Amino acid sequence: MSLRIVVTVKYVPDATGDRHFADDLTVDRDDVDGLLSELDEYAVEQALQISENSDDDVEITVLTVGPEDAKDALRKALSMGADKAIHVEDDDLHGTDAIGTSLVLAKAIEKAGYDLVVSGMASTDGTMGVVPALLAERLGVPQVTLLSEVSVEDGTVKGRRDGDSATEQLEASLPAVVSVTDQSGEARYPSFKGIMAAKKKPVQSWDLSDLDIDEDEVGLENAYTTVDSATERPARTAGTIVKDEGEGGKQLAAFLAERKFV
């Protein structure tokens, strides 16, 4: 038997960089370095662990939707151990929201062929966390989301979801969509051998026409969610310094009480 896993990944602005909005109130991705979303690294890791623990022939495809530089995210995933990659790139995708993105991903996943889709719990830029559920709905398959542990056996995906007050054991028959949290296990660091091997692994490039998607189904003008306005966070002001000359404790208590912290 064979198992086809598609891992959805996203190329996001580096959180340590100076992130801001462009003139059209979309995220400015030109003035800050990008990378593979950290939360998506956990998804790649879980796909690799499923492959390593399986007796089946497993093929792992990483899929992203994004600009030319998004190939860097794919290369990172390939260097971790994924087998091949698909990059959906089209100028008309600029400003596409989560609903439009889920359409593009679903069409690409169907075209690629799959048994299991693995996603991170959310992207580190938008942090909406809704794409896995939207994908499952578009694909018409079960969803098992926010898993801390995941495995596949005999055509069934099983996982553990840890909540605030309870732990759930969940399962679904394949094909299915799962998402994993940052508690699912530390993602491996690409080895030098993996980095070199990634350069030879196939990366397919598709656009909207390859997926039979019309331009009026995606893009900023057709998004269901948009940013109306944005204001830069004000610069930090100097804090209050309490000099302890015997009354420091009282001054601190008064300061906190005035602001209703105590």
C-alpha positions in Angstrom: 0.0 0.0 0.0 1.0 3.6 -0.4 0.2 6.7 1.6 0.2 10.2 0.1 0.6 13.0 2.6 0.3 16.6 1.6 1.7 19.2 4.1 0.5 22.7 3.7 3.1 25.3 4.6 3.3 29.1 4.5 6.1 31.6 3.8 5.8 34.3 6.5 7.6 37.5 7.5 10.2 36.9 10.1 8.6 37.8 13.5 11.9 39.4 14.6 11.9 41.8 11.7 10.2 45.2 11.3 6.8 44.0 10.1 4.3 46.5 8.9 1.4 47.0 6.4 1.8 48.1 2.8 -0.2 51.0 1.3 -3.1 48.7 0.5 -3.1 47.4 4.1 -1.8 44.0 3.2 1.3 42.7 4.9 4.4 44.2 3.4 6.5 41.2 2.5 9.1 43.1 0.5 10.9 44.9 3.3 11.3 42.1 5.7 13.0 38.6 5.4 10.6 35.7 5.2 10.8 32.1 6.3 8.9 28.9 6.8 6.2 29.5 9.5 7.5 27.9 12.7 4.1 26.3 13.4 4.2 24.6 9.9 7.6 23.0 10.8 5.7 20.9 13.4 3.4 19.7 10.6 6.3 18.7 8.4 7.9 16.9 11.4 4.7 14.9 12.1 4.4 13.9 8.5 8.0 12.6 8.6 7.4 10.7 11.8 4.3 9.1 10.2 6.5 8.0 7.3 9.2 6.7 9.5 6.8 4.6 11.6 4.8 3.3 8.7 5.2 -0.1 6.9 3.6 1.5 3.8 5.3 3.4 1.0 4.8 7.0 2.1 5.2 10.1 -0.2 5.3 13.5 1.4 4.5 16.6 -0.7 4.8 20.1 0.7 2.5 22.7 -0.7 2.5 26.5 -0.5 0.7 29.4 -2.0 2.8 32.6 -2.2 5.2 34.8 -4.1 8.5 33.7 -5.7 10.4 33.8 -2.4 8.0 31.3 -1.0 10.2 28.6 -2.6 12.5 29.2 0.4 9.8 27.7 2.7 9.5 24.7 0.4 13.3 24.2 0.4 13.4 24.2 4.2 10.7 21.5 4.3 12.4 19.5 1.6 15.7 19.7 3.5 13.9 18.3 6.6 13.0 15.3 4.5 9.9 15.8 2.4 10.0 14.2 -1.0 8.7 16.9 -3.4 7.0 20.3 -3.4 4.3 22.3 -5.2 4.4 26.1 -5.4 1.2 27.9 -6.4 2.2 31.4 -7.6 0.0 34.0 -9.4 0.0 37.8 -9.3 -3.8 37.7 -9.0 -3.4 36.0 -5.6 -2.2 39.2 -3.9 -4.3 40.0 -0.9 -6.2 36.7 -0.9 -7.8 36.0 2.5 -8.1 32.6 4.4 -11.3 31.6 2.5 -9.7 32.3 -0.9 -6.5 30.6 0.2 -8.4 27.5 1.2 -9.9 27.3 -2.2 -6.5 27.4 -3.9 -5.0 24.9 -1.5 -8.0 22.5 -1.9 -7.8 22.6 -5.7 -4.0 22.0 -5.6 -4.4 19.1 -3.1 -7.0 17.5 -5.4 -4.8 17.9 -8.4 -1.8 16.5 -6.6 -3.7 13.5 -5.1 -3.7 12.8 -1.4 -4.7 10.5 1.5 -3.9 12.7 4.4 -3.4 16.5 4.6 -1.3 17.8 7.6 -1.3 21.5 8.6 0.1 23.6 11.4 -2.4 24.9 13.9 -2.1 28.5 12.4 0.2 30.7 10.5 2.5 33.0 12.5 1.5 36.0 10.6 -2.3 35.8 10.2 -2.8 33.4 13.2 -6.4 32.8 12.2 -6.2 29.0 12.5 -9.2 28.3 10.3 -7.6 27.0 7.1 -7.5 23.3 8.1 -11.3 23.3 8.8 -12.0 25.2 5.6 -9.9 22.7 3.7 -11.7 19.7 5.1 -15.0 21.3 4.2 -13.9 22.0 0.6 -12.4 18.5 0.2 -15.5 16.9 1.8 -13.4 14.8 4.2 -13.2 14.5 8.0 -11.1 16.9 10.1 -9.1 16.1 13.2 -7.6 19.4 14.4 -5.3 20.7 17.1 -3.5 17.4 17.8 -0.6 17.0 20.2 0.0 13.5 18.9 -0.9 11.9 15.5 -0.5 8.4 13.9 -1.8 6.5 10.9 -2.7 2.8 10.9 -4.9 0.7 8.7 -6.5 3.5 6.8 -7.3 5.5 10.0 -5.6 8.6 11.4 -5.6 8.8 15.2 -4.6 11.6 17.5 -4.7 13.2 20.9 -6.1 16.7 21.5 -5.1 18.3 24.8 -7.6 20.8 26.2 -7.6 23.0 29.3 -9.7 20.5 31.3 -9.7 17.3 29.3 -7.7 15.2 26.8 -9.5 13.7 23.8 -8.6 10.7 21.7 -9.8 11.2 18.2 -9.8 9.3 14.9 -11.0 9.5 11.4 -11.0 7.4 8.3 -8.7 8.5 5.4 -8.8 10.6 3.4 -8.7 13.3 6.1 -7.3 16.7 7.2 -5.4 17.1 10.5 -3.7 20.0 12.1 -1.0 19.7 14.8 0.0 22.0 17.6 3.4 23.2 18.8 3.2 20.5 21.5 3.4 17.7 19.0 7.2 17.4 19.1 10.2 19.5 18.3 10.8 19.8 14.6 14.1 18.4 13.4 16.9 20.6 12.2 17.9 20.0 8.5 21.2 18.2 8.2 23.9 19.1 5.6 23.0 16.0 3.7 19.3 17.0 3.7 20.1 20.5 2.5 22.1 19.2 -0.4 19.5 16.6 -1.2 16.7 19.2 -1.3 18.4 21.0 -4.2 17.6 17.9 -6.4 14.1 17.3 -5.3 11.3 18.3 -7.7 9.4 21.6 -7.2 6.3 22.0 -9.4 5.0 25.5 -10.1 1.3 26.0 -10.8 -0.8 29.2 -11.4 -4.5 29.8 -11.2 -5.1 28.5 -14.7 -3.6 25.2 -13.8 -6.1 24.8 -11.0 -9.2 26.1 -13.0 -9.6 29.0 -10.6 -10.9 32.3 -12.0 -9.2 35.5 -10.8 -12.5 36.9 -9.4 -12.5 34.1 -6.8 -9.3 35.3 -5.2 -7.3 38.5 -4.5 -7.8 41.5 -2.3 -10.9 42.9 -4.1 -12.7 39.5 -3.7 -11.6 38.8 -0.1 -14.3 38.2 2.5 -12.1 39.7 5.2 -10.0 42.9 4.7 -8.2 45.4 7.0 -10.0 48.7 7.1 -7.4 50.7 8.9 -4.2 50.2 10.8 -2.2 52.3 13.3 1.4 51.7 14.2 2.0 50.8 17.8 3.2 53.9 19.7 6.8 54.0 20.8 7.5 52.9 24.3 7.6 55.7 26.9 10.0 55.9 29.8 8.8 54.0 32.8 8.4 55.3 36.3 11.5 54.8 38.5 10.9 54.4 42.2 14.0 55.2 44.3 14.1 53.3 47.5 15.0 55.7 50.2 13.2 53.8 52.9 9.7 54.2 51.4 10.2 52.3 48.2 7.7 49.5 49.1 5.0 52.0 49.9 5.5 53.9 46.8 5.4 50.8 44.7 2.2 49.6 46.4 0.6 53.0 45.8 1.7 53.0 42.2 0.1 49.6 41.6 -3.1 50.4 43.6 -3.6 53.6 41.6 -3.6 51.6 38.4 -5.8 48.9 40.0 -3.3 46.2 39.7 -3.7 45.3 43.4 
